[in-house]
């Protein structure tokens, strides 16, 4: 019994025979909407006007035949069950009709077979429809997987690759054929290769992670992986699908952003934000002793005002070059203001800071760089604390000593200027 009325197209020249067919269907609880045609033109019009679940056709009619009706249907490439009903169908005729594409043939004297035949053909038609739909979906999915710029690999639960797309192969330097049948751990760096047991696989449905993969030539690169487990009807894992994205450019962008958030772009030193966070870290870790050196670029405002900010930038870069030549990579050098720099020397006693300041002065004295007649000059002050909680006080003291150095230089410059004037007056 069908759960809905069906649309039947009757290709039949006899209204009485058509009524008899419909009576047999109703007797078997098949409700039907129907239309009767007996010419090619009427059949074409009916096919274009409506969708039909099944076509039942007489074999012989004046000016039309069941085989001609079948050919007309096939020419339209429509998958509709086609059943031939006739009063005289011999075995050879029946075979001919089935070879031509008819789904069944029934003698008018044995119409009890009609309802079961229609039910069977409708069920098979639905299965064909679902299969065709699934095949279309699979073709679409296969095309999508093969063309997307993300690697996709399917393995069995032992880790053997049973499918991989072109993007995955190219990403790792292989061809698709080279990868089929290989262990998927070929993509992993040795220290990350792990054998997954079936019991482990059951525990996760979807796993996301960032890791390193390795190319055929041995180069490693960062990837983002999403793995999903495919279960059978009993809930047992049968395969694992993994999508792989090369995130090299993303990692570079993240690294650039991290660098920009902690560094001064002009000099390459740490910025004030990082410096303040580093002070908190040293205080929390109670690191001691710690020495601090404060530096100020003398005459930077004058350079900016007279020669322009481009020249001022050159002064700052030259200052950075001096500091890079003096301090170690583990020392913390930061630009904390327009012309101010600070150096933190973890674990350094005061004599170490004094030596560092002397090296700075030596490098500057040996430098031949000048800007508009002004040679590079830095005012410097240092302080040391053995108390982690006294770091802020050490910074203030170093700052005071740096300004004292600046005032001393200004005083010397003033006395030199007065002496030069006296000599010229003699």
N, C-alpha and C positions, 0 to 999 in steps of 0.2 A: 504493500500500500504506500502510495506517495503522499508526502505531507503537504503538497500544494497542487493547485490546478496546473495543467501543462498546456502549452500552445502546440497544436498539431496542425500541420499543413497537409491536407489530403489532396493528392494528385489522382483524381478519380472522375470518370465521365458519367458515372451512374449515381444519382442522388440516393437511390435505394441502397446500393452497396455501401455508400458512405454512412448512411444511417445505421446499417447493420454493424459496421465497424465500431461506431460510437456506442452502440448498445452493448457490445461485448466489453468495451472498456469500462462503461458505467457499472456493468455487472461485476466487474473486478475492482470496484471502488476507485477508479481513476477518473477524476473530474478533468474535463478538457474544454479549452477554448479552441475553436477550430475554424478553418476556412477551406473551401473546396475549390480547386482550379483544375482545368483540363486542357490548357494550351500553354505553350512556352511563354507567351506574353503575360498571361495571368500569373504564372509562377514567378516570373522575374519581378512583377509588380508587388506580389505578396512578400517576396524575400527582401525587397528594398523597403517595404513599408513597416515590417515587424521583425522581431527576433523569434525564431521557432525552436522548440525543444526537440522535435522529431518530425520527420517527413515520412508519410505512408503513401506509397504509390502503386497504382494498378500497373500490371506489366504491359498490357496491350490496350490502347485507346485509339479511336479514330483520329488520325492526324498527329498523334503524339504517342510516346511509349515511356515505359518505366526507365529503360536504359538511357533514353534521351534526357529525361528529367534528371537522372543521376549525373550525366555529363554536364548538364547545365549547372547543377549544384557544384560540381568539382571545379568548373571554370571560374567560380567565384571564390574559391579557396576558403569555403566555410565548412567548419567541422560540425555538421548536424547529422545525427543518426538517420540513416536512410533504409527503410524496410519496404521490400516489394511484396505485395499481396496480389495473387492472381488465381483465377479458376483453373488454369492449365499451365503448370510449370513443370516441365520434365527435368530429369536429373542434369542433362547437359545444359539446359537453359539456366537452371539454378546455379550451376558452377560458373557459367559465363557471367551471371549477375554478380556473384560474389567476387570474381576476379576483377570485375569492373569497379568494385568498391562498395557494393551494397553490404549492409551490416547483417541482414538476415532476409530470408524469403519465407513466405507463409502461404499455404493454399487457403482459398476462401472457404473450403470445406473443413478446415481445421483452425478456425479463428480463436479457439481456446488458447492457442500459443501466442496470440497477439499481445495480450496484456503482459505476460511474463517477459516476452521479447522486448517490449518497450521499456519495462522497468530495468531490465539488464542493460540495454543500450544507453539508457539515461545515466545509470551508475557508471558505466565505462566511459561515457562522454565526460562526466564530471571528473573522473580520474585523469583522463587525458588533458582536460582543461587545467587541473591543478598541476599536473606534471609539466605541461607547457609553460605555465606561469613560473613554476619553480626553476625550470631550465632557463627561462628568460632572466629571472632574478640572478641565477648563478652566472650567466654570461655577463650580465651587467656588473655584478660584484667582481667577477674575475677581471673584467676590463678596468674597473676602478682600482683594484688592488695592483694591477700590473702597471698602471699609469700614474698613481699618486707618488709624490716625491718623498714618501715615508717608507722605510723598509718594513716588510711584513714576512714573517717566517712561521710556518706551521711544523711542529714536530710531533712525533708520537711520544708516549710517556717515558720512553727510554732516551729521548733526546735526539733521535735521528730526524734529520730534516726531510719532510715529505713534500713541502712546497716552500718556495721563496720567490719573491718578485724581483724585477730588474733593479729597482732602487736599492734593495738590500744588498744584492750582489755587487753593484757598482760602488756602493758606499764602502764595502770591505775589500774591493779590488779583485773580486772573483767574477766568473760567469755563473749564470743560473745552473747550468749542467754540472759545474764543478762542485756546487754546494749540495745538490740533491743526493741524499743518502749519507751525508757527513753528519758527524756529531755537532750539535749547535754550539757546544762549548768551544768550537773553533773560533768563535767571535770574542770570547772572553780572554782577558789577560790571565796568565797562569795562576796568580794568587786569588783570583775570583772564581776559578772553575770549581764547581760543586756538583756532585751527583745527587739528584733529587730522587728520593724514594717515593713510591706510590702513595704511601701513607702521608708523606709531607705534602704532596701535590693536592691531596684531598682537602687539606686544611685551608687552602686559599682559593678564592674564586677569581680575584683580580689583584695583581701586584704591580705597583708603580715604584720605580726607583731610578736614580741617576747613578751611572757607573762609567767605567772605561771599557771600551772595546778595542780590539786589535785588528789591523788590516793584514792582508796577505803578506805585505812587505815588512811587517813587524811594527809599523807605526801605530801608536795608540791615539785615541781621540775620545772626547766625552760624548755620552749618549744618554737619552731619556727613553726608558723602556716601559711598556705596558704589556703585561702578560695575562692572558685569560685562559682558564681551563675549560675544555670542552668535555661535557659529561654525556654518557649514553643514557638510555631510558631507565636503567637501573641505578643511575647516579654514580657510576664508576667513571673516573677520568680516562679519556681515550686519546686526547691530543692537547697541545698547548699552542695558542696563537700569541705571537709576540710582535708588537709594533715597535720599531726602532727609529728614533729621530736623532740625527747628528746635531748636537747642540754646541758645536765648536764656536760658531759666531755669537751665539747667545752668551756663552761663557766669557768670550772676549769683551762683549759689551758690558756684562756684569762686572768684570774686572776693571774695565775703564771707569765705570761709575763708582766702584769702590775706591779706586785710586783718586778720582776727582773729589770724592767726599772727604778724603783724609789728607790730600796734598795741595800745596800751592802750585798752580799750573805754571807760573813764571819761573820759579827757581827749582822745582822738583822736590823741595823739602816738605815735611809735614806742615799742615795748617794749624790754626789756633784750636779748632774743634778737637783734632786728634791730640794736640798737646795737653788740653785740659782733661781729656779722658785718660791720658797716660799718667797724669799727676794723680788722678783718683786710683788708678790701678797700683801705682807704686805705694801710695799711702795704705791701701787695703792689704797689700802683700807685706807691708812693714819692711820694705827693702831699705837697707842702710849699709854703708854710707852712700849718700848721693851728692854729687857736685853739680852746680848750675853755673853756666856762663851766659851772661846777657851781652848782646852786641847791638850797636846802633850805627847805621851808615851815616857818616858825617857829610854834610853838605848836599844831601839828596834833594832837598827842597830847592836849593839854589840851582842844581843841575836841571831839575824839572822846569823851573821858572825861566831859566836863560836858554837852555838848549832843547827843551821839550821833553815830554814823557817817554819818547822812544829812547832818548839818551839816558833818562833815569832808569829805564828797564835794563839797559846795558850795564849800568852800575850795579844793579841788583844781581844780574847774572854773573858778573865778575866776582861779586861778593860770594855768591853760591859756589863758584869755582874754587875760591880760596878755602871755603869751609869744607867742601868735598875732599880737598887734598889733605886736610888736617885730621878729620874725624873718621872713626871706624863705622862700619855698617851697623854695628849694634848700638852706637851712640844715637841719641834722639835729637835731631836738628829740626827746628821748626821756625817758620816765618810767622810771627804773631801780630805784626802790624806793618804799616807801609814801609818803614825803614828799620824795623826791629826784628832781631833774630834771638833765639834762645837755644841753648844746647844743654841737654840733661845727660850726665855721665853716671849711670847706675854703677855702684860699687867702687867709685873713684874717690880717693882722698883728695884733700885740697892741693897737695903738691902736684898731683896729676893735672888738675885744672890749670894750675900755674904754668906747667909745661905746655899745655895746649894753647894757652893765650900767647906764650912766647913764640910758639910755632906759627900762629896766625900773624903775629907782627913780622916775623922773619919772611914769611911768604909775601906779605904786602910790600915790605921793603925791597924785595927782589923783583917785584912786579913793575913793569914799564907802562902799565895802562894809566892813561889820564883822560879826563873828560872836560874839554873846554879849559884846559890849563889846571884843572883840579885833579890831583892824584887820589887814588882810592884810599880812604881812611876810615877806620872803624874804631869807635869807642867801646871799650870792653870792661866788664866787671864780673867777678866770680865770687861764689860762696859755697860752703859745704855744710851739710847737716848729717849728724849721726842719729837723729831722731826722725823716724818716718813721718811723725805728725808735724815736724818743723819744716817741711818742704816749702810751704808757702812763705814762711819767714825767710828761708834761704833765697828764694826768688826775689823777694823785696830787697834783701841786702845786696844781692848781685846787681839789681837794678840801680840801687843807690850808688854803688861803686862804679858802675858804668857811666852814670851821669857825672860823677866826680872826675872820672877820666876825661869826659867831654869838656867839663869846665876848665880842667887843667890845660887841655889843648887850646881852648879859646883864650886863656890867659897868656899862654906862650905866644900865640899868634898876635895878640894885642901888643905885648912887649916888643916883639920883633918888628911890628909895624912902626912903633914909636922910635925905636933905634934907627930904623931906616930913614925916618923923617929927620931926626937930629943930624945924621950924617950928611943928608942932602943940604941942610941949612948951613953947615960949616963951609 
